[in-house]
């Protein structure tokens, strides 16, 4: 997704105690829904948790 859409005007990646679904990536063709990755972002105590939804780009146990 375009950084402007994620961060400017309203920082959609800012974690709150309520889980929020955020579209994070889309297919290189530019159409959301044609290969997309969404996350839920939530603050739990002092921890920020991201969970992948729809298409997971990598395993949580994959080496970087």
mmCIF file of the N, C-alpha and C atoms, coordinates in Angstrom:
data_MODEL
# 
_entry.id   MODEL 
# 
loop_
_atom_site.group_PDB 
_atom_site.id 
_atom_site.type_symbol 
_atom_site.label_atom_id 
_atom_site.label_alt_id 
_atom_site.label_comp_id 
_atom_site.label_asym_id 
_atom_site.label_entity_id 
_atom_site.label_seq_id 
_atom_site.pdbx_PDB_ins_code 
_atom_site.Cartn_x 
_atom_site.Cartn_y 
_atom_site.Cartn_z 
_atom_site.occupancy 
_atom_site.B_iso_or_equiv 
_atom_site.pdbx_formal_charge 
_atom_site.auth_seq_id 
_atom_site.auth_comp_id 
_atom_site.auth_asym_id 
_atom_site.auth_atom_id 
_atom_site.pdbx_PDB_model_num 
ATOM 1   N N  . UNK A 1 1  ? 0.847  -1.169  0.000   1.00 0.00 ? 1  UNK A N  1 
ATOM 2   C CA . UNK A 1 1  ? 0.000  0.000   0.000   1.00 0.00 ? 1  UNK A CA 1 
ATOM 3   C C  . UNK A 1 1  ? 0.898  1.241   0.000   1.00 0.00 ? 1  UNK A C  1 
ATOM 4   N N  . UNK A 1 2  ? 0.349  2.323   -0.445  1.00 0.00 ? 2  UNK A N  1 
ATOM 5   C CA . UNK A 1 2  ? 1.087  3.572   -0.479  1.00 0.00 ? 2  UNK A CA 1 
ATOM 6   C C  . UNK A 1 2  ? 1.316  4.077   0.948   1.00 0.00 ? 2  UNK A C  1 
ATOM 7   N N  . UNK A 1 3  ? 2.541  4.487   1.233   1.00 0.00 ? 3  UNK A N  1 
ATOM 8   C CA . UNK A 1 3  ? 2.872  4.968   2.578   1.00 0.00 ? 3  UNK A CA 1 
ATOM 9   C C  . UNK A 1 3  ? 1.964  6.124   2.999   1.00 0.00 ? 3  UNK A C  1 
ATOM 10  N N  . UNK A 1 4  ? 1.579  6.980   2.064   1.00 0.00 ? 4  UNK A N  1 
ATOM 11  C CA . UNK A 1 4  ? 0.684  8.092   2.382   1.00 0.00 ? 4  UNK A CA 1 
ATOM 12  C C  . UNK A 1 4  ? -0.637 7.573   2.957   1.00 0.00 ? 4  UNK A C  1 
ATOM 13  N N  . UNK A 1 5  ? -1.170 6.508   2.343   1.00 0.00 ? 5  UNK A N  1 
ATOM 14  C CA . UNK A 1 5  ? -2.446 5.941   2.803   1.00 0.00 ? 5  UNK A CA 1 
ATOM 15  C C  . UNK A 1 5  ? -2.334 5.285   4.171   1.00 0.00 ? 5  UNK A C  1 
ATOM 16  N N  . UNK A 1 6  ? -1.148 4.799   4.515   1.00 0.00 ? 6  UNK A N  1 
ATOM 17  C CA . UNK A 1 6  ? -0.961 4.131   5.800   1.00 0.00 ? 6  UNK A CA 1 
ATOM 18  C C  . UNK A 1 6  ? -0.586 5.080   6.937   1.00 0.00 ? 6  UNK A C  1 
ATOM 19  N N  . UNK A 1 7  ? 0.138  6.146   6.628   1.00 0.00 ? 7  UNK A N  1 
ATOM 20  C CA . UNK A 1 7  ? 0.752  6.941   7.689   1.00 0.00 ? 7  UNK A CA 1 
ATOM 21  C C  . UNK A 1 7  ? 0.326  8.406   7.769   1.00 0.00 ? 7  UNK A C  1 
ATOM 22  N N  . UNK A 1 8  ? -0.095 8.991   6.670   1.00 0.00 ? 8  UNK A N  1 
ATOM 23  C CA . UNK A 1 8  ? -0.404 10.420  6.653   1.00 0.00 ? 8  UNK A CA 1 
ATOM 24  C C  . UNK A 1 8  ? -1.903 10.622  6.894   1.00 0.00 ? 8  UNK A C  1 
ATOM 25  N N  . UNK A 1 9  ? -2.238 11.667  7.548   1.00 0.00 ? 9  UNK A N  1 
ATOM 26  C CA . UNK A 1 9  ? -3.589 12.029  7.974   1.00 0.00 ? 9  UNK A CA 1 
ATOM 27  C C  . UNK A 1 9  ? -4.037 11.166  9.150   1.00 0.00 ? 9  UNK A C  1 
ATOM 28  N N  . UNK A 1 10 ? -3.900 9.864   9.036   1.00 0.00 ? 10 UNK A N  1 
ATOM 29  C CA . UNK A 1 10 ? -4.283 8.954   10.115  1.00 0.00 ? 10 UNK A CA 1 
ATOM 30  C C  . UNK A 1 10 ? -3.296 7.790   10.093  1.00 0.00 ? 10 UNK A C  1 
ATOM 31  N N  . UNK A 1 11 ? -2.437 7.690   11.111  1.00 0.00 ? 11 UNK A N  1 
ATOM 32  C CA . UNK A 1 11 ? -1.454 6.600   11.169  1.00 0.00 ? 11 UNK A CA 1 
ATOM 33  C C  . UNK A 1 11 ? -2.184 5.296   11.465  1.00 0.00 ? 11 UNK A C  1 
ATOM 34  N N  . UNK A 1 12 ? -2.425 4.500   10.426  1.00 0.00 ? 12 UNK A N  1 
ATOM 35  C CA . UNK A 1 12 ? -3.193 3.264   10.569  1.00 0.00 ? 12 UNK A CA 1 
ATOM 36  C C  . UNK A 1 12 ? -2.396 2.168   11.260  1.00 0.00 ? 12 UNK A C  1 
ATOM 37  N N  . UNK A 1 13 ? -1.082 2.350   11.400  1.00 0.00 ? 13 UNK A N  1 
ATOM 38  C CA . UNK A 1 13 ? -0.248 1.343   12.060  1.00 0.00 ? 13 UNK A CA 1 
ATOM 39  C C  . UNK A 1 13 ? -0.075 1.611   13.549  1.00 0.00 ? 13 UNK A C  1 
ATOM 40  N N  . UNK A 1 14 ? -0.672 2.666   14.048  1.00 0.00 ? 14 UNK A N  1 
ATOM 41  C CA . UNK A 1 14 ? -0.607 2.993   15.466  1.00 0.00 ? 14 UNK A CA 1 
ATOM 42  C C  . UNK A 1 14 ? -1.464 2.001   16.239  1.00 0.00 ? 14 UNK A C  1 
ATOM 43  N N  . UNK A 1 15 ? -0.848 1.276   17.154  1.00 0.00 ? 15 UNK A N  1 
ATOM 44  C CA . UNK A 1 15 ? -1.546 0.236   17.906  1.00 0.00 ? 15 UNK A CA 1 
ATOM 45  C C  . UNK A 1 15 ? -2.383 0.837   19.028  1.00 0.00 ? 15 UNK A C  1 
ATOM 46  N N  . UNK A 1 16 ? -3.583 0.308   19.196  1.00 0.00 ? 16 UNK A N  1 
ATOM 47  C CA . UNK A 1 16 ? -4.455 0.669   20.308  1.00 0.00 ? 16 UNK A CA 1 
ATOM 48  C C  . UNK A 1 16 ? -4.897 -0.625  20.988  1.00 0.00 ? 16 UNK A C  1 
ATOM 49  N N  . UNK A 1 17 ? -5.632 -0.511  22.055  1.00 0.00 ? 17 UNK A N  1 
ATOM 50  C CA . UNK A 1 17 ? -6.090 -1.719  22.747  1.00 0.00 ? 17 UNK A CA 1 
ATOM 51  C C  . UNK A 1 17 ? -7.169 -2.453  21.957  1.00 0.00 ? 17 UNK A C  1 
ATOM 52  N N  . UNK A 1 18 ? -7.829 -1.765  21.050  1.00 0.00 ? 18 UNK A N  1 
ATOM 53  C CA . UNK A 1 18 ? -8.790 -2.420  20.165  1.00 0.00 ? 18 UNK A CA 1 
ATOM 54  C C  . UNK A 1 18 ? -8.073 -2.887  18.900  1.00 0.00 ? 18 UNK A C  1 
ATOM 55  N N  . UNK A 1 19 ? -8.213 -4.160  18.519  1.00 0.00 ? 19 UNK A N  1 
ATOM 56  C CA . UNK A 1 19 ? -7.550 -4.632  17.299  1.00 0.00 ? 19 UNK A CA 1 
ATOM 57  C C  . UNK A 1 19 ? -8.094 -3.898  16.074  1.00 0.00 ? 19 UNK A C  1 
ATOM 58  N N  . UNK A 1 20 ? -7.178 -3.520  15.179  1.00 0.00 ? 20 UNK A N  1 
ATOM 59  C CA . UNK A 1 20 ? -7.557 -2.830  13.954  1.00 0.00 ? 20 UNK A CA 1 
ATOM 60  C C  . UNK A 1 20 ? -7.048 -3.606  12.760  1.00 0.00 ? 20 UNK A C  1 
ATOM 61  N N  . UNK A 1 21 ? -7.902 -3.807  11.774  1.00 0.00 ? 21 UNK A N  1 
ATOM 62  C CA . UNK A 1 21 ? -7.488 -4.459  10.533  1.00 0.00 ? 21 UNK A CA 1 
ATOM 63  C C  . UNK A 1 21 ? -6.968 -3.391  9.586   1.00 0.00 ? 21 UNK A C  1 
ATOM 64  N N  . UNK A 1 22 ? -5.769 -3.636  9.044   1.00 0.00 ? 22 UNK A N  1 
ATOM 65  C CA . UNK A 1 22 ? -5.107 -2.657  8.183   1.00 0.00 ? 22 UNK A CA 1 
ATOM 66  C C  . UNK A 1 22 ? -4.658 -3.356  6.901   1.00 0.00 ? 22 UNK A C  1 
ATOM 67  N N  . UNK A 1 23 ? -5.051 -2.848  5.726   1.00 0.00 ? 23 UNK A N  1 
ATOM 68  C CA . UNK A 1 23 ? -4.492 -3.381  4.486   1.00 0.00 ? 23 UNK A CA 1 
ATOM 69  C C  . UNK A 1 23 ? -3.037 -2.935  4.377   1.00 0.00 ? 23 UNK A C  1 
ATOM 70  N N  . UNK A 1 24 ? -2.118 -3.900  4.280   1.00 0.00 ? 24 UNK A N  1 
ATOM 71  C CA . UNK A 1 24 ? -0.689 -3.574  4.317   1.00 0.00 ? 24 UNK A CA 1 
ATOM 72  C C  . UNK A 1 24 ? -0.033 -3.665  2.945   1.00 0.00 ? 24 UNK A C  1 
ATOM 73  N N  . UNK A 1 25 ? -0.477 -4.592  2.120   1.00 0.00 ? 25 UNK A N  1 
ATOM 74  C CA . UNK A 1 25 ? 0.151  -4.776  0.807   1.00 0.00 ? 25 UNK A CA 1 
ATOM 75  C C  . UNK A 1 25 ? -0.883 -5.258  -0.188  1.00 0.00 ? 25 UNK A C  1 
ATOM 76  N N  . UNK A 1 26 ? -0.586 -5.049  -1.440  1.00 0.00 ? 26 UNK A N  1 
ATOM 77  C CA . UNK A 1 26 ? -1.452 -5.523  -2.526  1.00 0.00 ? 26 UNK A CA 1 
ATOM 78  C C  . UNK A 1 26 ? -0.582 -6.025  -3.665  1.00 0.00 ? 26 UNK A C  1 
ATOM 79  N N  . UNK A 1 27 ? -1.203 -6.672  -4.598  1.00 0.00 ? 27 UNK A N  1 
ATOM 80  C CA . UNK A 1 27 ? -0.507 -7.204  -5.768  1.00 0.00 ? 27 UNK A CA 1 
ATOM 81  C C  . UNK A 1 27 ? 0.196  -6.065  -6.522  1.00 0.00 ? 27 UNK A C  1 
ATOM 82  N N  . UNK A 1 28 ? 1.267  -6.386  -7.223  1.00 0.00 ? 28 UNK A N  1 
ATOM 83  C CA . UNK A 1 28 ? 1.988  -5.346  -7.970  1.00 0.00 ? 28 UNK A CA 1 
ATOM 84  C C  . UNK A 1 28 ? 1.150  -4.751  -9.094  1.00 0.00 ? 28 UNK A C  1 
ATOM 85  N N  . UNK A 1 29 ? 0.035  -5.403  -9.449  1.00 0.00 ? 29 UNK A N  1 
ATOM 86  C CA . UNK A 1 29 ? -0.854 -4.810  -10.461 1.00 0.00 ? 29 UNK A CA 1 
ATOM 87  C C  . UNK A 1 29 ? -1.581 -3.593  -9.899  1.00 0.00 ? 29 UNK A C  1 
ATOM 88  N N  . UNK A 1 30 ? -1.593 -3.460  -8.558  1.00 0.00 ? 30 UNK A N  1 
ATOM 89  C CA . UNK A 1 30 ? -2.194 -2.292  -7.923  1.00 0.00 ? 30 UNK A CA 1 
ATOM 90  C C  . UNK A 1 30 ? -3.620 -2.475  -7.464  1.00 0.00 ? 30 UNK A C  1 
ATOM 91  N N  . UNK A 1 31 ? -4.210 -3.626  -7.757  1.00 0.00 ? 31 UNK A N  1 
ATOM 92  C CA . UNK A 1 31 ? -5.603 -3.862  -7.382  1.00 0.00 ? 31 UNK A CA 1 
ATOM 93  C C  . UNK A 1 31 ? -5.649 -4.546  -6.022  1.00 0.00 ? 31 UNK A C  1 
ATOM 94  N N  . UNK A 1 32 ? -6.285 -3.884  -5.045  1.00 0.00 ? 32 UNK A N  1 
ATOM 95  C CA . UNK A 1 32 ? -6.462 -4.492  -3.731  1.00 0.00 ? 32 UNK A CA 1 
ATOM 96  C C  . UNK A 1 32 ? -7.473 -5.620  -3.892  1.00 0.00 ? 32 UNK A C  1 
ATOM 97  N N  . UNK A 1 33 ? -7.126 -6.793  -3.417  1.00 0.00 ? 33 UNK A N  1 
ATOM 98  C CA . UNK A 1 33 ? -7.983 -7.966  -3.579  1.00 0.00 ? 33 UNK A CA 1 
ATOM 99  C C  . UNK A 1 33 ? -7.370 -8.972  -4.533  1.00 0.00 ? 33 UNK A C  1 
ATOM 100 N N  . UNK A 1 34 ? -6.431 -8.546  -5.341  1.00 0.00 ? 34 UNK A N  1 
ATOM 101 C CA . UNK A 1 34 ? -5.706 -9.425  -6.255  1.00 0.00 ? 34 UNK A CA 1 
ATOM 102 C C  . UNK A 1 34 ? -4.342 -9.697  -5.638  1.00 0.00 ? 34 UNK A C  1 
ATOM 103 N N  . UNK A 1 35 ? -4.298 -10.550 -4.643  1.00 0.00 ? 35 UNK A N  1 
ATOM 104 C CA . UNK A 1 35 ? -3.046 -10.771 -3.926  1.00 0.00 ? 35 UNK A CA 1 
ATOM 105 C C  . UNK A 1 35 ? -2.849 -9.668  -2.915  1.00 0.00 ? 35 UNK A C  1 
ATOM 106 N N  . UNK A 1 36 ? -3.335 -9.870  -1.699  1.00 0.00 ? 36 UNK A N  1 
ATOM 107 C CA . UNK A 1 36 ? -3.261 -8.814  -0.697  1.00 0.00 ? 36 UNK A CA 1 
ATOM 108 C C  . UNK A 1 36 ? -2.811 -9.394  0.632   1.00 0.00 ? 36 UNK A C  1 
ATOM 109 N N  . UNK A 1 37 ? -2.253 -8.543  1.449   1.00 0.00 ? 37 UNK A N  1 
ATOM 110 C CA . UNK A 1 37 ? -1.851 -8.908  2.799   1.00 0.00 ? 37 UNK A CA 1 
ATOM 111 C C  . UNK A 1 37 ? -2.396 -7.860  3.746   1.00 0.00 ? 37 UNK A C  1 
ATOM 112 N N  . UNK A 1 38 ? -3.242 -8.302  4.656   1.00 0.00 ? 38 UNK A N  1 
ATOM 113 C CA . UNK A 1 38 ? -3.772 -7.436  5.699   1.00 0.00 ? 38 UNK A CA 1 
ATOM 114 C C  . UNK A 1 38 ? -3.172 -7.879  7.031   1.00 0.00 ? 38 UNK A C  1 
ATOM 115 N N  . UNK A 1 39 ? -3.212 -6.986  8.002   1.00 0.00 ? 39 UNK A N  1 
ATOM 116 C CA . UNK A 1 39 ? -2.782 -7.328  9.355   1.00 0.00 ? 39 UNK A CA 1 
ATOM 117 C C  . UNK A 1 39 ? -3.843 -6.856  10.334  1.00 0.00 ? 39 UNK A C  1 
ATOM 118 N N  . UNK A 1 40 ? -3.825 -7.436  11.513  1.00 0.00 ? 40 UNK A N  1 
ATOM 119 C CA . UNK A 1 40 ? -4.494 -6.793  12.646  1.00 0.00 ? 40 UNK A CA 1 
ATOM 120 C C  . UNK A 1 40 ? -3.361 -6.324  13.543  1.00 0.00 ? 40 UNK A C  1 
ATOM 121 N N  . UNK A 1 41 ? -3.499 -5.121  14.029  1.00 0.00 ? 41 UNK A N  1 
ATOM 122 C CA . UNK A 1 41 ? -2.501 -4.545  14.928  1.00 0.00 ? 41 UNK A CA 1 
ATOM 123 C C  . UNK A 1 41 ? -3.211 -4.179  16.221  1.00 0.00 ? 41 UNK A C  1 
ATOM 124 N N  . UNK A 1 42 ? -2.582 -4.550  17.346  1.00 0.00 ? 42 UNK A N  1 
ATOM 125 C CA . UNK A 1 42 ? -3.199 -4.315  18.647  1.00 0.00 ? 42 UNK A CA 1 
ATOM 126 C C  . UNK A 1 42 ? -2.123 -4.162  19.708  1.00 0.00 ? 42 UNK A C  1 
ATOM 127 N N  . UNK A 1 43 ? -2.361 -3.270  20.652  1.00 0.00 ? 43 UNK A N  1 
ATOM 128 C CA . UNK A 1 43 ? -1.473 -3.125  21.800  1.00 0.00 ? 43 UNK A CA 1 
ATOM 129 C C  . UNK A 1 43 ? -2.044 -3.941  22.945  1.00 0.00 ? 43 UNK A C  1 
ATOM 130 N N  . UNK A 1 44 ? -1.214 -4.838  23.483  1.00 0.00 ? 44 UNK A N  1 
ATOM 131 C CA . UNK A 1 44 ? -1.591 -5.657  24.631  1.00 0.00 ? 44 UNK A CA 1 
ATOM 132 C C  . UNK A 1 44 ? -0.569 -5.373  25.717  1.00 0.00 ? 44 UNK A C  1 
ATOM 133 N N  . UNK A 1 45 ? -0.957 -4.557  26.689  1.00 0.00 ? 45 UNK A N  1 
ATOM 134 C CA . UNK A 1 45 ? -0.008 -4.117  27.713  1.00 0.00 ? 45 UNK A CA 1 
ATOM 135 C C  . UNK A 1 45 ? 1.063  -3.262  27.063  1.00 0.00 ? 45 UNK A C  1 
ATOM 136 N N  . UNK A 1 46 ? 2.323  -3.660  27.198  1.00 0.00 ? 46 UNK A N  1 
ATOM 137 C CA . UNK A 1 46 ? 3.428  -2.915  26.580  1.00 0.00 ? 46 UNK A CA 1 
ATOM 138 C C  . UNK A 1 46 ? 3.878  -3.557  25.271  1.00 0.00 ? 46 UNK A C  1 
ATOM 139 N N  . UNK A 1 47 ? 3.134  -4.541  24.802  1.00 0.00 ? 47 UNK A N  1 
ATOM 140 C CA . UNK A 1 47 ? 3.485  -5.266  23.576  1.00 0.00 ? 47 UNK A CA 1 
ATOM 141 C C  . UNK A 1 47 ? 2.562  -4.851  22.439  1.00 0.00 ? 47 UNK A C  1 
ATOM 142 N N  . UNK A 1 48 ? 3.138  -4.700  21.244  1.00 0.00 ? 48 UNK A N  1 
ATOM 143 C CA . UNK A 1 48 ? 2.343  -4.478  20.041  1.00 0.00 ? 48 UNK A CA 1 
ATOM 144 C C  . UNK A 1 48 ? 2.351  -5.776  19.254  1.00 0.00 ? 48 UNK A C  1 
ATOM 145 N N  . UNK A 1 49 ? 1.153  -6.247  18.912  1.00 0.00 ? 49 UNK A N  1 
ATOM 146 C CA . UNK A 1 49 ? 1.024  -7.521  18.212  1.00 0.00 ? 49 UNK A CA 1 
ATOM 147 C C  . UNK A 1 49 ? 0.468  -7.284  16.810  1.00 0.00 ? 49 UNK A C  1 
ATOM 148 N N  . UNK A 1 50 ? 1.147  -7.889  15.816  1.00 0.00 ? 50 UNK A N  1 
ATOM 149 C CA . UNK A 1 50 ? 0.675  -7.898  14.439  1.00 0.00 ? 50 UNK A CA 1 
ATOM 150 C C  . UNK A 1 50 ? 0.335  -9.335  14.089  1.00 0.00 ? 50 UNK A C  1 
ATOM 151 N N  . UNK A 1 51 ? -0.812 -9.542  13.504  1.00 0.00 ? 51 UNK A N  1 
ATOM 152 C CA . UNK A 1 51 ? -1.200 -10.856 12.997  1.00 0.00 ? 51 UNK A CA 1 
ATOM 153 C C  . UNK A 1 51 ? -1.499 -10.725 11.513  1.00 0.00 ? 51 UNK A C  1 
ATOM 154 N N  . UNK A 1 52 ? -0.915 -11.616 10.726  1.00 0.00 ? 52 UNK A N  1 
ATOM 155 C CA . UNK A 1 52 ? -1.152 -11.620 9.285   1.00 0.00 ? 52 UNK A CA 1 
ATOM 156 C C  . UNK A 1 52 ? -2.533 -12.177 8.999   1.00 0.00 ? 52 UNK A C  1 
ATOM 157 N N  . UNK A 1 53 ? -3.219 -11.602 8.034   1.00 0.00 ? 53 UNK A N  1 
ATOM 158 C CA . UNK A 1 53 ? -4.515 -12.069 7.562   1.00 0.00 ? 53 UNK A CA 1 
ATOM 159 C C  . UNK A 1 53 ? -4.441 -12.270 6.047   1.00 0.00 ? 53 UNK A C  1 
ATOM 160 N N  . UNK A 1 54 ? -5.339 -13.025 5.518   1.00 0.00 ? 54 UNK A N  1 
ATOM 161 C CA . UNK A 1 54 ? -5.470 -13.291 4.084   1.00 0.00 ? 54 UNK A CA 1 
ATOM 162 C C  . UNK A 1 54 ? -4.227 -14.039 3.599   1.00 0.00 ? 54 UNK A C  1 
ATOM 163 N N  . UNK A 1 55 ? -3.261 -13.374 2.979   1.00 0.00 ? 55 UNK A N  1 
ATOM 164 C CA . UNK A 1 55 ? -2.047 -14.021 2.494   1.00 0.00 ? 55 UNK A CA 1 
ATOM 165 C C  . UNK A 1 55 ? -0.888 -13.664 3.426   1.00 0.00 ? 55 UNK A C  1 
ATOM 166 N N  . UNK A 1 56 ? -0.238 -14.672 3.949   1.00 0.00 ? 56 UNK A N  1 
ATOM 167 C CA . UNK A 1 56 ? 0.907  -14.469 4.843   1.00 0.00 ? 56 UNK A CA 1 
ATOM 168 C C  . UNK A 1 56 ? 2.186  -14.441 4.011   1.00 0.00 ? 56 UNK A C  1 
ATOM 169 N N  . UNK A 1 57 ? 2.945  -13.351 4.055   1.00 0.00 ? 57 UNK A N  1 
ATOM 170 C CA . UNK A 1 57 ? 4.137  -13.237 3.210   1.00 0.00 ? 57 UNK A CA 1 
ATOM 171 C C  . UNK A 1 57 ? 5.277  -14.167 3.623   1.00 0.00 ? 57 UNK A C  1 
ATOM 172 N N  . UNK A 1 58 ? 5.330  -14.561 4.905   1.00 0.00 ? 58 UNK A N  1 
ATOM 173 C CA . UNK A 1 58 ? 6.389  -15.472 5.354   1.00 0.00 ? 58 UNK A CA 1 
ATOM 174 C C  . UNK A 1 58 ? 5.961  -16.098 6.656   1.00 0.00 ? 58 UNK A C  1 
ATOM 175 N N  . UNK A 1 59 ? 6.560  -17.215 6.965   1.00 0.00 ? 59 UNK A N  1 
ATOM 176 C CA . UNK A 1 59 ? 6.300  -17.902 8.226   1.00 0.00 ? 59 UNK A CA 1 
ATOM 177 C C  . UNK A 1 59 ? 6.949  -17.129 9.362   1.00 0.00 ? 59 UNK A C  1 
ATOM 178 N N  . UNK A 1 60 ? 6.331  -17.168 10.524  1.00 0.00 ? 60 UNK A N  1 
ATOM 179 C CA . UNK A 1 60 ? 6.899  -16.503 11.693  1.00 0.00 ? 60 UNK A CA 1 
ATOM 180 C C  . UNK A 1 60 ? 8.217  -17.149 12.105  1.00 0.00 ? 60 UNK A C  1 
ATOM 181 N N  . UNK A 1 61 ? 8.453  -18.378 11.672  1.00 0.00 ? 61 UNK A N  1 
ATOM 182 C CA . UNK A 1 61 ? 9.681  -19.067 12.029  1.00 0.00 ? 61 UNK A CA 1 
ATOM 183 C C  . UNK A 1 61 ? 10.718 -19.017 10.899  1.00 0.00 ? 61 UNK A C  1 
ATOM 184 N N  . UNK A 1 62 ? 10.400 -18.353 9.800   1.00 0.00 ? 62 UNK A N  1 
ATOM 185 C CA . UNK A 1 62 ? 11.340 -18.267 8.679   1.00 0.00 ? 62 UNK A CA 1 
ATOM 186 C C  . UNK A 1 62 ? 12.524 -17.368 9.026   1.00 0.00 ? 62 UNK A C  1 
ATOM 187 N N  . UNK A 1 63 ? 13.742 -17.804 8.689   1.00 0.00 ? 63 UNK A N  1 
ATOM 188 C CA . UNK A 1 63 ? 14.891 -16.905 8.892   1.00 0.00 ? 63 UNK A CA 1 
ATOM 189 C C  . UNK A 1 63 ? 14.818 -15.733 7.932   1.00 0.00 ? 63 UNK A C  1 
ATOM 190 N N  . UNK A 1 64 ? 15.299 -14.596 8.367   1.00 0.00 ? 64 UNK A N  1 
ATOM 191 C CA . UNK A 1 64 ? 15.270 -13.403 7.523   1.00 0.00 ? 64 UNK A CA 1 
ATOM 192 C C  . UNK A 1 64 ? 16.472 -13.398 6.611   1.00 0.00 ? 64 UNK A C  1 
# 
